[in-house]
Amino acid sequence: MGQNHVGILLNSSMYRGIPRRKTGQESLSNYEEAARRYGLIPCFLRLGDMDLRQNKCIAYVWNGRDYAKTVMPIPSVIHNRALYSEQIAFRKLAALSARGKIVFNTNNRYGKDVIHRILWNDPDLRPYLPETVTASAGSLQTMMRGYSDLILKPVRGSVGRGIMRLRDAGGVWEVLYSSSKKAAFPQPSTRLKREDAAAWFRRQRLPVPYLIQERIPLAEVERRPVDLRVTVQRGLRGTWTVTGLFAKAAPPGSFVSNIARGGGAYPATELLPSVLPAHLVPAIINHVEALALAVARRLSSSLPLLGDLGMDIGITSKGHPYFIECNGRDQRYGFRKAGMEKTWKETYIQPVAFAGYLLEQRGL
Protein backbone atom coordinates (compact mmCIF):
# COMPACT_ATOMS: atom_id res chain seq x y z
CA MET A 1 0.00 0.00 0.00
CA GLY A 2 2.98 2.33 0.02
CA GLN A 3 2.40 4.45 3.10
CA ASN A 4 1.02 1.88 5.51
CA HIS A 5 0.61 3.83 8.73
CA VAL A 6 -2.92 4.37 10.05
CA GLY A 7 -3.58 6.81 12.87
CA ILE A 8 -5.80 5.95 15.83
CA LEU A 9 -6.68 9.23 17.55
CA LEU A 10 -7.18 8.93 21.32
CA ASN A 11 -7.98 11.29 24.18
CA SER A 12 -5.02 12.34 26.32
CA SER A 13 -6.04 10.22 29.32
CA MET A 14 -6.16 7.05 27.25
CA TYR A 15 -2.98 7.99 25.38
CA ARG A 16 -1.06 8.42 28.63
CA GLY A 17 -2.05 4.90 29.67
CA ILE A 18 -0.48 3.21 26.64
CA PRO A 19 2.93 2.42 28.23
CA ARG A 20 1.14 0.73 31.16
CA ARG A 21 -1.48 -0.92 28.89
CA LYS A 22 -4.13 1.06 30.77
CA THR A 23 -6.34 2.14 27.89
CA GLY A 24 -9.76 1.51 29.39
CA GLN A 25 -11.98 -0.45 27.05
CA GLU A 26 -9.84 0.15 23.96
CA SER A 27 -7.83 -2.94 22.97
CA LEU A 28 -4.50 -2.01 21.42
CA SER A 29 -3.79 -5.67 20.67
CA ASN A 30 -6.99 -5.89 18.63
CA TYR A 31 -5.85 -2.92 16.54
CA GLU A 32 -2.45 -4.55 16.03
CA GLU A 33 -4.00 -7.87 15.01
CA ALA A 34 -6.39 -6.17 12.60
CA ALA A 35 -3.63 -4.05 11.06
CA ARG A 36 -1.38 -7.06 10.43
CA ARG A 37 -4.16 -8.63 8.40
CA TYR A 38 -4.02 -5.74 5.92
CA GLY A 39 -0.32 -4.95 6.03
CA LEU A 40 -0.85 -1.77 8.04
CA ILE A 41 0.83 -0.28 11.10
CA PRO A 42 -1.38 1.43 13.71
CA CYS A 43 -0.04 4.64 15.24
CA PHE A 44 -1.70 5.83 18.45
CA LEU A 45 -1.69 9.59 18.73
CA ARG A 46 -3.40 12.59 20.26
CA LEU A 47 -4.35 15.92 18.79
CA GLY A 48 -1.99 17.97 20.95
CA ASP A 49 1.07 16.15 19.58
CA MET A 50 0.48 17.12 15.96
CA ASP A 51 2.45 19.89 14.26
CA LEU A 52 0.41 20.66 11.17
CA ARG A 53 2.92 23.14 9.71
CA GLN A 54 5.71 20.56 9.68
CA ASN A 55 3.38 17.60 9.07
CA LYS A 56 4.88 15.86 12.10
CA CYS A 57 3.41 14.10 15.12
CA ILE A 58 4.51 12.08 18.12
CA ALA A 59 2.82 8.69 18.17
CA TYR A 60 3.10 5.42 20.04
CA VAL A 61 4.14 2.62 17.68
CA TRP A 62 4.79 -1.01 18.57
CA ASN A 63 8.47 -1.85 18.02
CA GLY A 64 8.19 -5.59 18.56
CA ARG A 65 8.77 -5.41 22.32
CA ASP A 66 6.92 -2.34 23.56
CA TYR A 67 5.13 0.82 22.52
CA ALA A 68 7.68 3.53 21.82
CA LYS A 69 7.10 7.22 21.16
CA THR A 70 8.03 7.96 17.58
CA VAL A 71 8.33 11.23 15.65
CA MET A 72 6.77 10.64 12.25
CA PRO A 73 4.72 12.27 9.49
CA ILE A 74 1.06 12.69 10.39
CA PRO A 75 -0.72 9.63 8.95
CA SER A 76 -2.77 10.28 5.83
CA VAL A 77 -5.76 8.38 7.27
CA ILE A 78 -6.85 8.66 10.91
CA HIS A 79 -9.69 6.97 12.78
CA ASN A 80 -10.99 9.29 15.50
CA ARG A 81 -11.69 7.47 18.77
CA ALA A 82 -11.40 10.61 20.93
CA LEU A 83 -14.18 12.78 22.34
CA TYR A 84 -13.84 16.55 22.14
CA SER A 85 -15.96 19.40 23.43
CA GLU A 86 -13.63 22.38 22.87
CA GLN A 87 -13.90 24.38 19.65
CA ILE A 88 -10.11 24.56 19.40
CA ALA A 89 -10.04 20.78 18.92
CA PHE A 90 -12.63 20.90 16.15
CA ARG A 91 -10.69 23.69 14.44
CA LYS A 92 -7.55 21.57 14.47
CA LEU A 93 -9.44 18.59 13.07
CA ALA A 94 -10.78 20.85 10.31
CA ALA A 95 -7.23 22.05 9.64
CA LEU A 96 -6.08 18.44 9.31
CA SER A 97 -8.72 17.85 6.65
CA ALA A 98 -7.80 21.08 4.90
CA ARG A 99 -4.24 19.76 4.62
CA GLY A 100 -5.43 16.63 2.88
CA LYS A 101 -5.62 14.26 5.85
CA ILE A 102 -8.62 11.94 6.01
CA VAL A 103 -10.10 11.74 9.50
CA PHE A 104 -13.13 9.50 9.65
CA ASN A 105 -15.68 9.79 12.44
CA THR A 106 -14.26 13.29 12.90
CA ASN A 107 -17.25 14.23 15.05
CA ASN A 108 -18.38 11.14 16.92
CA ARG A 109 -20.88 12.83 19.23
CA TYR A 110 -23.50 14.57 17.13
CA GLY A 111 -26.41 15.86 19.18
CA LYS A 112 -29.39 13.54 19.45
CA ASP A 113 -31.52 16.35 18.06
CA VAL A 114 -29.32 16.57 14.95
CA ILE A 115 -29.52 12.82 14.34
CA HIS A 116 -33.29 12.75 14.87
CA ARG A 117 -33.82 15.68 12.48
CA ILE A 118 -31.83 14.02 9.69
CA LEU A 119 -33.66 10.72 10.06
CA TRP A 120 -37.11 12.29 10.50
CA ASN A 121 -36.69 13.98 7.11
CA ASP A 122 -36.54 10.55 5.49
CA PRO A 123 -40.16 9.34 5.12
CA ASP A 124 -39.02 5.72 4.87
CA LEU A 125 -37.37 5.92 8.31
CA ARG A 126 -40.08 7.93 10.09
CA PRO A 127 -42.12 4.84 11.10
CA TYR A 128 -39.08 3.63 13.05
CA LEU A 129 -38.63 6.80 15.12
CA PRO A 130 -40.36 7.61 18.41
CA GLU A 131 -41.93 11.05 18.43
CA THR A 132 -39.33 13.48 19.73
CA VAL A 133 -39.43 17.20 20.58
CA THR A 134 -37.11 19.76 22.13
CA ALA A 135 -37.78 19.89 25.86
CA SER A 136 -39.54 22.91 27.31
CA ALA A 137 -42.27 23.47 29.88
CA GLY A 138 -44.83 23.79 27.10
CA SER A 139 -43.69 20.82 25.02
CA LEU A 140 -43.64 18.63 28.12
CA GLN A 141 -47.31 19.34 28.82
CA THR A 142 -48.16 18.70 25.16
CA MET A 143 -46.36 15.37 25.16
CA MET A 144 -48.02 14.39 28.44
CA ARG A 145 -51.40 14.92 26.82
CA GLY A 146 -50.45 12.66 23.91
CA TYR A 147 -48.56 9.88 25.69
CA SER A 148 -48.64 8.11 29.04
CA ASP A 149 -44.92 7.27 29.11
CA LEU A 150 -42.07 9.63 28.22
CA ILE A 151 -38.28 9.77 28.28
CA LEU A 152 -36.33 12.99 28.90
CA LYS A 153 -32.71 12.80 27.79
CA PRO A 154 -29.86 15.28 27.31
CA VAL A 155 -29.14 16.26 23.72
CA ARG A 156 -25.51 15.36 24.33
CA GLY A 157 -24.50 12.64 26.71
CA SER A 158 -23.66 8.99 26.95
CA VAL A 159 -23.96 5.81 29.03
CA GLY A 160 -27.42 6.76 30.24
CA ARG A 161 -26.44 9.78 32.33
CA GLY A 162 -29.14 12.32 33.09
CA ILE A 163 -32.06 10.35 31.65
CA MET A 164 -35.48 10.68 33.29
CA ARG A 165 -38.70 8.79 32.72
CA LEU A 166 -42.18 10.25 33.26
CA ARG A 167 -45.09 7.85 33.35
CA ASP A 168 -48.76 8.17 34.12
CA ALA A 169 -49.42 6.17 37.30
CA GLY A 170 -53.17 6.60 37.29
CA GLY A 171 -53.79 10.35 37.34
CA VAL A 172 -50.49 11.16 39.01
CA TRP A 173 -47.25 11.21 37.04
CA GLU A 174 -44.19 9.48 38.40
CA VAL A 175 -40.73 10.79 37.58
CA LEU A 176 -37.98 8.13 37.63
CA TYR A 177 -34.30 9.01 37.48
CA SER A 178 -31.58 6.86 35.99
CA SER A 179 -29.06 5.83 38.60
CA SER A 180 -25.70 7.59 38.65
CA LYS A 181 -24.02 4.36 39.75
CA LYS A 182 -24.13 0.71 38.76
CA ALA A 183 -26.97 0.19 41.18
CA ALA A 184 -29.77 -2.29 40.72
CA PHE A 185 -32.48 0.35 41.15
CA PRO A 186 -32.96 3.94 39.98
CA GLN A 187 -32.97 6.86 42.37
CA PRO A 188 -36.18 7.56 44.33
CA SER A 189 -39.04 8.84 42.18
CA THR A 190 -40.95 12.12 42.25
CA ARG A 191 -44.74 12.28 41.88
CA LEU A 192 -46.58 15.21 40.35
CA LYS A 193 -49.84 16.15 38.67
CA ARG A 194 -49.87 16.95 34.98
CA GLU A 195 -50.88 20.56 35.63
CA ASP A 196 -47.77 20.93 37.80
CA ALA A 197 -45.38 19.52 35.21
CA ALA A 198 -44.42 22.87 33.68
CA ALA A 199 -43.40 24.31 37.06
CA TRP A 200 -41.53 21.10 37.90
CA PHE A 201 -39.62 21.28 34.62
CA ARG A 202 -38.58 24.90 35.22
CA ARG A 203 -37.29 24.00 38.67
CA GLN A 204 -34.93 21.40 37.17
CA ARG A 205 -32.70 24.11 35.64
CA LEU A 206 -31.23 21.53 33.33
CA PRO A 207 -27.59 22.33 32.53
CA VAL A 208 -27.86 21.25 28.87
CA PRO A 209 -30.69 21.12 26.31
CA TYR A 210 -32.96 18.09 26.59
CA LEU A 211 -35.26 16.13 24.33
CA ILE A 212 -38.63 14.66 25.23
CA GLN A 213 -39.32 11.35 23.57
CA GLU A 214 -42.25 9.00 23.42
CA ARG A 215 -41.14 5.93 25.37
CA ILE A 216 -41.37 2.83 23.23
CA PRO A 217 -43.06 -0.11 25.03
CA LEU A 218 -39.97 -2.29 24.88
CA ALA A 219 -40.08 -6.05 25.08
CA GLU A 220 -39.08 -7.19 28.57
CA VAL A 221 -37.51 -10.19 30.23
CA GLU A 222 -38.50 -10.57 33.88
CA ARG A 223 -39.76 -6.94 33.78
CA ARG A 224 -36.37 -5.76 32.54
CA PRO A 225 -36.59 -3.70 29.30
CA VAL A 226 -34.55 -5.12 26.43
CA ASP A 227 -32.97 -3.39 23.44
CA LEU A 228 -30.23 -4.15 20.93
CA ARG A 229 -26.81 -2.64 20.34
CA VAL A 230 -25.99 -2.86 16.64
CA THR A 231 -22.49 -2.09 15.35
CA VAL A 232 -22.54 -0.83 11.76
CA GLN A 233 -19.20 -0.16 10.06
CA ARG A 234 -17.55 0.40 6.73
CA GLY A 235 -14.83 -2.04 5.80
CA LEU A 236 -12.47 -3.07 3.02
CA ARG A 237 -14.84 -2.14 0.18
CA GLY A 238 -16.03 1.07 1.79
CA THR A 239 -19.65 -0.10 2.08
CA TRP A 240 -21.75 -0.27 5.25
CA THR A 241 -22.25 -3.66 6.85
CA VAL A 242 -23.56 -4.89 10.19
CA THR A 243 -20.55 -6.21 12.08
CA GLY A 244 -22.70 -7.66 14.86
CA LEU A 245 -25.34 -7.06 17.47
CA PHE A 246 -26.12 -8.10 21.01
CA ALA A 247 -29.05 -7.69 23.37
CA LYS A 248 -29.01 -5.51 26.48
CA ALA A 249 -31.32 -5.91 29.46
CA ALA A 250 -31.78 -3.20 32.09
CA PRO A 251 -30.90 -4.13 35.67
CA PRO A 252 -33.87 -5.06 37.89
CA GLY A 253 -36.03 -2.04 38.70
CA SER A 254 -34.36 0.23 36.13
CA PHE A 255 -35.48 1.55 32.75
CA VAL A 256 -31.94 2.17 31.38
CA SER A 257 -30.14 -0.74 29.72
CA ASN A 258 -26.69 0.84 29.33
CA ILE A 259 -23.97 -1.59 30.36
CA ALA A 260 -22.20 1.23 32.22
CA ARG A 261 -25.39 1.58 34.30
CA GLY A 262 -25.52 -2.08 35.25
CA GLY A 263 -27.27 -3.46 32.18
CA GLY A 264 -26.52 -7.00 31.07
CA ALA A 265 -25.17 -8.02 27.65
CA TYR A 266 -26.31 -11.23 25.93
CA PRO A 267 -26.20 -12.80 22.47
CA ALA A 268 -29.40 -11.64 20.80
CA THR A 269 -30.19 -15.13 19.49
CA GLU A 270 -30.17 -16.41 23.08
CA LEU A 271 -32.12 -13.65 24.83
CA LEU A 272 -34.73 -12.65 22.24
CA PRO A 273 -36.51 -16.05 22.13
CA SER A 274 -37.34 -15.55 25.81
CA VAL A 275 -39.16 -12.25 25.14
CA LEU A 276 -40.52 -12.76 21.60
CA PRO A 277 -41.98 -15.72 19.67
CA ALA A 278 -38.92 -17.85 18.92
CA HIS A 279 -39.92 -18.58 15.33
CA LEU A 280 -40.04 -14.84 14.57
CA VAL A 281 -36.62 -13.97 15.99
CA PRO A 282 -34.56 -14.54 12.79
CA ALA A 283 -36.91 -12.30 10.79
CA ILE A 284 -36.88 -9.63 13.52
CA ILE A 285 -33.06 -9.62 13.59
CA ASN A 286 -33.01 -9.26 9.79
CA HIS A 287 -35.43 -6.33 10.11
CA VAL A 288 -33.22 -4.70 12.74
CA GLU A 289 -30.11 -5.11 10.60
CA ALA A 290 -31.85 -3.64 7.56
CA LEU A 291 -32.99 -0.68 9.65
CA ALA A 292 -29.48 -0.12 11.01
CA LEU A 293 -28.01 -0.13 7.51
CA ALA A 294 -30.66 2.30 6.26
CA VAL A 295 -29.93 4.64 9.17
CA ALA A 296 -26.17 4.48 8.52
CA ARG A 297 -26.60 5.25 4.83
CA ARG A 298 -28.93 8.15 5.55
CA LEU A 299 -26.62 9.67 8.17
CA SER A 300 -23.51 9.26 6.03
CA SER A 301 -25.24 11.07 3.18
CA SER A 302 -25.60 14.13 5.43
CA LEU A 303 -22.65 13.93 7.83
CA PRO A 304 -19.04 13.83 6.63
CA LEU A 305 -16.84 10.75 6.71
CA LEU A 306 -18.70 8.41 9.01
CA GLY A 307 -17.33 4.90 9.15
CA ASP A 308 -18.12 3.41 12.55
CA LEU A 309 -21.47 3.64 14.36
CA GLY A 310 -23.02 1.98 17.40
CA MET A 311 -26.83 2.05 17.40
CA ASP A 312 -29.39 1.33 20.07
CA ILE A 313 -32.52 -0.18 18.55
CA GLY A 314 -35.52 -1.07 20.67
CA ILE A 315 -38.05 -3.79 19.89
CA THR A 316 -41.67 -3.82 21.01
CA SER A 317 -43.34 -6.95 22.33
CA LYS A 318 -44.82 -7.33 18.83
CA GLY A 319 -41.36 -7.32 17.25
CA HIS A 320 -41.40 -3.86 15.68
CA PRO A 321 -37.97 -2.16 15.79
CA TYR A 322 -37.42 1.49 16.73
CA PHE A 323 -34.24 3.49 16.35
CA ILE A 324 -33.38 5.01 19.72
CA GLU A 325 -29.96 6.64 19.27
CA CYS A 326 -26.45 6.14 17.95
CA ASN A 327 -22.93 7.38 18.48
CA GLY A 328 -19.64 7.35 16.64
CA ARG A 329 -17.55 5.93 19.45
CA ASP A 330 -19.17 2.57 19.95
CA GLN A 331 -18.34 0.97 23.30
CA ARG A 332 -17.35 -2.32 21.73
CA TYR A 333 -16.71 -4.19 24.96
CA GLY A 334 -20.39 -5.16 25.15
CA PHE A 335 -19.66 -7.96 22.68
CA ARG A 336 -16.99 -9.30 24.98
CA LYS A 337 -19.36 -9.14 27.95
CA ALA A 338 -21.90 -11.05 25.89
CA GLY A 339 -19.34 -13.79 25.27
CA MET A 340 -19.01 -12.81 21.59
CA GLU A 341 -15.22 -12.61 21.47
CA LYS A 342 -14.92 -13.11 17.71
CA THR A 343 -17.39 -10.31 16.96
CA TRP A 344 -15.65 -8.05 19.50
CA LYS A 345 -12.42 -8.44 17.52
CA GLU A 346 -14.28 -7.92 14.26
CA THR A 347 -15.39 -4.46 15.47
CA TYR A 348 -11.70 -3.50 15.36
CA ILE A 349 -10.98 -5.22 12.06
CA GLN A 350 -13.58 -3.34 10.03
CA PRO A 351 -12.45 0.26 10.79
CA VAL A 352 -8.83 -0.73 10.10
CA ALA A 353 -9.96 -2.30 6.82
CA PHE A 354 -11.83 0.91 5.98
CA ALA A 355 -8.66 2.90 6.66
CA GLY A 356 -6.86 0.61 4.21
CA TYR A 357 -9.60 1.23 1.68
CA LEU A 358 -9.21 4.99 2.06
CA LEU A 359 -5.44 4.71 1.60
CA GLU A 360 -5.94 2.70 -1.58
CA GLN A 361 -8.45 5.21 -2.90
CA ARG A 362 -5.78 7.88 -2.55
CA GLY A 363 -3.21 5.66 -4.24
CA LEU A 364 -1.04 5.43 -1.13
Beta strands, then each sheet from edge to edge (+ up, - down):
strand 1: 5-9
strand 2: 41-51
strand 3: 56-62
strand 4: 67-73
strand 5: 77-80
strand 6: 102-104
strand 7: 132-134
strand 8: 149-154
strand 9: 164-168
strand 10: 173-177
strand 11: 187-192
strand 12: 210-214
strand 13: 220-221
strand 14: 224-234
strand 15: 240-249
strand 16: 264-267
strand 17: 308-315
strand 18: 321-327
sheet 1: 4+ 3- 2+ 1+ 5+ 6+
sheet 2: 7+ 12- 8+ 9- 10+ 11-
sheet 3: 13+ 14- 15+ 16-
sheet 4: 13+ 14- 17+ 18-
end
